[in-house]
Amino acid sequence: MHRKWGLAAAAAAAALVLAACGGGGSSSSSEASSSAAGGGGEGDCPGADAFCIGLVTDTGKVDDKSFNQSAWEGALEAAQASGGYAKYIETVDPKDYATNIQQFATAGYDVIVTVGFLMGEATVTEAKANTGIQFIGVDQFQVDALPNLTGLVFPEDKAGYAAGYLAGLMTKTNKIGAVLGTDTVPPVKLFGEGYKAGAIAANPSVEVTLVYHEPNNAFSDPEWGAAEAKKQLAQGHDIIFGAGGSTGNGALIEIAKAPGAGETIFCIGVDTDQFFTVPEAAKCLLTSAEKKLTLGTKDLILMAKDGKAPGGNYVGLTGLAPYHDTEAAVPEDVKAKVAEVIAGLDAGTIATNVTLG
């Protein structure tokens, strides 16, 4: 593929070990790279013959233990599978979405992945301006299909519903809650409203409290998440869903500190299996409402390499993570009922009836 190599090597680029990701300070972005092809461990894409994958995070770090990290892991897996090269730019300020995408476009990357609903407008603009590059918009529903832009979307209401159904069956106080990112982002609201709908379907007597962060800094405020979780615990909520990047993670970690965590007090994670990404919360973690972000990102990048990425939308998989350390606390009949509900959601015989209107 013909490339334009107009971008200078990034000052902060380095061979990436994911556990060491993150940084960025007060600048508009920070960058790191990984070469699965063996060359160009630092700097930009190593050459015109390389398959180059650029990923731009939403605000929040690439190691947010949630959606940014999951998408980046998918990019890394795709680079490994294809012998390609992957690099990320970490967005600090939303006004830099377009600039950060343009850095990869100017450098002639083959695939550019942008993470998060809020990047949707900038991604569409850049895809129209760079028709020779394949774009993947994670959590970005495409109203008008472009041949070089795929929206990786998920039925978050189904994953939330399954998590809520479990919580509705497990609660002893009949009070459950959720600490969420902003409801101006549709996937977050779908998670929250799906959770509420599933809980009520399982237990019509349950009281469900949903709290959403204001739009500003919605996914990077673990202190707020912890404070809101503490409030809900004090009010008698015995199961709390945390969904919103590091904001939700702050809630999970706070719940794990509570007396009775893992016995009478539980938490539910989001996006990925947070038993592994937020080990501080493992004690209270019933499950995680998963979007298979890593798999979906990887698959679409590999489709793009083969020229088979679809324009429009690609619906990824969702589900619940294993119970892990809390498995003994979940009765067998509850496990069976939740498995039946998940099967019904997948088959379309159970509807969440959740809308964003």
N, C-alpha and C positions, 0 to 999 in steps of 0.2 A: 504494500500500500504506500502511495506517495505521501510524504510528510513534510511539514514546514517546521524546521527546528529553530524557532525564534525565541524560545524561553531559556534564559540563563539558568545555570544550575542553582537549585535552591540552597540558600545558606544553611538552612536548618535540616536539610535532608540527611538521612542516615539509614543504614540497614536496620530494618525493623525487627525487634523482638516484641511481640504484642504485649507482653507483660510490662514492658517499659514504655508503652505508648503514652501520649498525653503531654502536655506542655503547652505553651502558647502564650502565656503571660497576657499582656495588654495589647499585643499586635492584632491585626485583622485575621491572621491565620498562622498556623504552624504546619510543617510538612514533614513527612517521612516516607521512605520508600523501601520496597522489598523486591529483589530480583530472584525469581525462581529459575531463570535461565542461566544463571551463573555469572553474568556480567553486569556492570553498572550498579553495584551495591550502593553507591552514592550518586547524587545528582539526578539528572533527568533520564527519560527513557533511553536505553542504550544505543538505539539505532533504528534505521528505517525498516529493517527486516524483523524487528521485535514486535511482539503483540503486547501493546501497552494499555493498561487499565488505570484510569484515574478515578479516585473517589473523593467527593467533597462532602464532609460531614455537615449535619445541621449544627446549630449552636449546642454546646456540650461537647465533651471530649470524645475522642475516638475509642477510648477505653472506658466508656460510660457503663459497661456491663449490661447494656441494653441494646437499643436498635442501631446506634452508630457502630458499636463494636461488632454486632452480629453481621451487619452488611460488610464491614471491612474484612471480617473473617471469611465471608463468602468470596470477596475479591481475591484474598490471598490463596484460597483453595483453588479458584479458577486459574490464577497465575501458575500455581504448582502443576495443575492438571494439563495446562496448555503450553508449559515452558515459557510463559510470558513474564511480564514485569508489572508490578502494582505499586501505586503511590497514592497517598492521601494528602489532602489539604484540610486542616481543621478550622472550621469557621468559628469565629468569636462573636462577630457582629452581623446580624442579618443583612445589613446594607452591603456586605461584601459577598453575598451569594453569587451574583453575576460575575464579579471580578475573579473569584476563585474558580468558577467553572471555565472562564475564558483563559485562565492560565493553561489548563489542559488542552483546550481547543486550539490555542495558538501553537502549542507544542505538537499538535497533530496526533494526539492519542487516538487509539482505535475505539475505545469504549470509555464513556464517562458515566459514572454512577453518582447520582445525587440523592442524599438521604433526608427524607422528611417531607411532609405535606407542605410546609411553608416555603420550600424551594421550588414548588411546582411551576409558578409563573416564570421564574428565571430559567428553569430548565427548558420549558417550551420555547422561550425566546432564543436561547442558545441552540436548541435543536434545529429551529428554522433557519438560523444563520449558518449552521455547520452541517449541511445535509450529508456529508461524507463520513460523519462520525456517528456511531450508534450510542444513544443515550438510554440510561435506565433510571427511572425515577421511583425510588422506594417510597411506598405509601403515597403515591401521587396518581390519583384516578384521572384518566385521560378522557375528557369530554369529546374532543375532536382528535381522531387518530392521525398521527404523523408516522410515516414509514420508518423513520429512524429514531423513534422514541417509544419505549415500552414502560408503562406504569406497572410496577410490581405492587399489587394490592392484595388485601387479605380480608376475609369475613371476620373481622375482629369481634363482631357481635356474637358469633358462634362460640369463639373461645371464651369470651366473657360470660356468656350464658352457661357454659359447662362449668366454669369456675364458680359462678354464683349458685348453680344447682347444688354443687358439692357443699358450698358454705351454708346454704339453706338447710341441708340435711344434717350438717355437723354442729351448728350453733346450739348452745345450751341456754343462752340468755335471750334468744330470739332478737338479737341486735347485732348486725354486722355492718361493716363500713368499707370505704374505699378512699384512698388518697391518690389523686390523679393529676396529670398534667392539664393543660388548658383545654376547655371544652370547645375552643375555636378550631381545634385540630380534629377533623372527623374521626380518624382511627381511635383517638383517646376517648372521645364521647361514645363511640360504638362499644369499646371495651366496658366503659362504665355503665351504660344503659343496658348492655347485654347481661352484665353481672347482676344488675338489679332485677331484670326480667327472669333470669334463671333462678335466682334465689326465691322470688315470689312463686314461681311455678312449683318449686320443690316444697315450699313452706309458706302458705298464704298468710301466716301470722307474723312473719319476720319483718322487722323494721330495718330498712337499708338506708344508710347515710352515705351520700357521695359528696366529696369536697373536691373542687377543681381549683388549681392555681390560676392566678391572673396570667394573661398571655406573656407578659414580660418575664424572661428568665424561667419559664415554666418547667424546663427539663433539667435545670442545673441548680436546684435549690434544696439540697438534702436537709438543711436545717429546718425549712418550712415543712418538709415532708415528715420529719421526726416529730415536730411540734404538733402537727395535726393528728398523727397517729397516737401521740400521748393523750390528746384531748379525747379521742374516740375510746381509747382504753379506759380512761377515767369515767366515761359515760356508760360503760358496761358492754361495749362492742367486743366480742370475743374472737371474731375473725375479720381481718382487714386485708383488702386487696391494694397493693401498691403498684401503680402504673404511670410512669412518666419519667423515664431515664433516671438520672441520679436523684431526682426529687422523690420518686417512688421508692428508690433504694434506701433513702434516708428513713422512710417509714418502716420498711422491712427490718432494718437494723435496730430501730427503736423497739419494735414489737418483740424482737428476739431477746431483749433485755428484761422484759416484763416477767414478774412472778407467774409461774404456770405456763410459760412459753413451751410449746410442744406437747403440753398435756391438756390444758383447758383454754389456752390462748394460742391462736394460729395466725399465720400470714400467708398470702398468695402472691407470687411474683408474676412477671409479665415478659412477653416478647421471646425470651429464651429460657432454658432451664436454669433458673437462678440459684439452684442448689450449688451449681458449679461457679457461677459468676459472682454471686454475693454470698460467700461461705459464712459471713458473719450472721446471716439470717437463716442458716440451715436448721437451727434448733426449732424454729417456729414454722418452717415452710411446709405447708400442706402440698402444694403443687405450684406450677406456673402456667398461666394462660399463654400458650406459645403461638407465635407466628414463626414459621420455619423460614426466617429471614436469610440465614446463612445459605441454606439450600436453594432458596429462590434466587438469590443474587448470583450464586455460583452458576446455576443452571442457565440463567439468562445471559450471563457473560459468555459462557461456552456456546450458547446458541448464536450469539453475535459473532463470535469468531468464525462459525460455520456459515454465516450469512443467513441464519434462520430465525433471528429474533423477531417476534411479531410486533407490528405497529399497534398502538392502542393499549389494551390492558391484558395483563397476565395474572391470573388469580393463584396465589400461593396457598400452601397448606397451613392449617392451624390444628391445635390440639391441646391436651393437658400433659404436663411433664409427669414423670413418676413421683410417687409419694416419698420415696427415699426414707429419711430417718423418722418420719411421722407415720409410716405405713401401719404400724401396730395400733395407732390411735384411730384408724379409719375402719369401722365395722365392715365385714364382708358384704352385708346387704347394701350398704352405701356404695361400696365400690361397684357392685353389680348394677345398681340403679344409674350411677354416673356413666358407666360404660354403655348402658342402653341408650341414655340420652345422647351421648357423643355419636353413637351409631345412627341415631335418628336425625341428628343435625347434619351429619355427612350425607345421609341418604335423601335429605329433604323432606322427611316425613314429620319432622319437628321444626316449627318456625319460631324464630325469636320475636317476631313482630316489632322489632326495633327499627325506628326510622330517625332520620336527622332533622326532619321538618319541625 
